[in-house]
């Protein structure tokens, strides 16, 4: 039966294409601040048969990387340059109520903040002992600023029932503005085990790093590309994807090309270059009209994105951010076993980084490991709280949709909804028909076509194939889009 015949049989699409059976798993509960032993999980899944069966695909995908980079330079020529940005100091956490039971928590919190911030290689983190000396001054913030500190992290722990509340905030000592603040609650059990404090430190460090990136970006976003420092160029590239802006992406493409030419052994420059090429690959920024309209014609960027990420990971194999960008780039090959190996390496280096969890979770989900991908993305959303990226909702939303849980899918899609973003309208257009809301679906198509007049089902098909969705998922989506009135 043709697609047209299938659609013509009725408006109820629930039976048009049934998803394959997927093992049900319960939705995660509320955030309880517990570390996960991801390394143990990775070890438990390894099986000789699975490894052998995946080797052919692994090495086929690996050729584009090894041929161009890993065999190119001798060890003496691959010394990585480390670009550093602002200096950050973490003051010892306070215990204003002098509660004895909280003393160990305050120490663990400060220790973990320093350790976790140190994983973000662009930041210069002041040693704990040096930061502690700032407290001897009448004005610790002024003492830190006079010592060359750009951002000061301050925290305190107060009793809350049988548990405690941790408050952390970050000040830009140059502008004297607060750039980030958050609180986290620790249970009574968490106080005893101290494990909550470790996780709060990990998660807060990731959010602080992101907040500093954003604060720094605002200072040079209108600066001429040729005048951007290496650090500023790297932040420009990292922010381009988050902003989804053509202007930001084109600036990042220009400066990252200059930087990788000037500093070919700068690992973070290559990682940032890979990230910004990925943005261009997704949205076609700076390309010809034909390449913007036809997704499949810009997939040549896959290899360029992977090469840049491979160069970065060759230079800095133990950097968590570099590893994440590499895993994301490898995802373009749509080989789940290969992606899993690289994603697990990135997650092992920083297992509680919401950004890594969120974006790597999307890769797992889109390649068909819905449970793994949704679990990672939902953990990222819980950990990041209000700063969670709208993108991360795509994993649980599309998982619910694939399983026929359309109302829950629609609710999750609404968390990711941006009125002026064409993809938001597309997602709703192929979900609403399953809820017998064809008029609403058609209204979403109308909004989509105002933003993308040339958009068709063929283009939706190509876009989702670029992200490694299965043919079954795409066919089911296309049937719904025909019902919603999107042109072929």
Secondary structure, 3 states (H helix, E strand, C coil): CCHHHHHHCCCCCCCCCCCCCCCCCCCCCCCCCCCCCHHHHHHHHCCHHHHHHHHHHHHHHHHHHHHHHHCCCCHHHCCCECCCCCEEEECCCECCCCCHHHHHHHHHHHHHHHHHHCCCCCCEECCHHHHHHHHHCCCHHHHHHHCCCCEEEEEEEEEECCEEEEEEEEEECCCCEEEEEEEEEECHHHHHHCHHHHHHHHHHHHHHHHHHHHHHHHHHCCCCHHHCCHHHHHHHHHHHHHHCCHHHHHHHHHHHHHHHHHCCCEHHHHHHHHHHHHHHHHHCCCCCHHHHHCHHHHCCHHHHHHHHHHHHHHHCCCCHHHHHHHHHHHHHHCCHHHHHHHHHHHHHHCCCCHHHHHHHHHHHHHCCCHHHHHHHHHHHHHHHHHHCCHHHHHHHHHHHHHCCCHHHHHHHHHHCCCCCCHHHHHHHHHHHHHHCCHHHHHHHHHHHHHHCCCCCHHHHHHHHHHCCCCHHHHHHHHHHHHHHCCCC
